[in-house]
Amino acid sequence: MGRAGACADNAAMESCLSLLQKNLLDRGSWATRLELRLAIVRWLEKIYHRKRRRGRGKLTPVEFETMIINAVAPAA
């Protein structure tokens, strides 16, 4: 990754944008850019980050963050 022409460079972002398009943008309309921005942030935080699995452990970002916080707390 990182080289010009590497096919996997944009795959993760394209996957995210595709899901955003299908699950949010194609299903509604917004009166202002601020409403659209809030809808996108809400979708990312409430849906995408809580359900999407990644990495070898297949944890969602929220599950991974909780695991790290719980592992670090006793050490502190």
TARAJO-V481183 format. One line per field, one symbol per residue. phi: phi as a letter, one per 30 degrees, with the letter a starting at -180 (. if undefined). Layout:
phi: ???
This chain:
phi: .jddidddecddddddddddddcbddcabbdbddddeddddddddccddccdcbiddhcdedddddddddddeddd
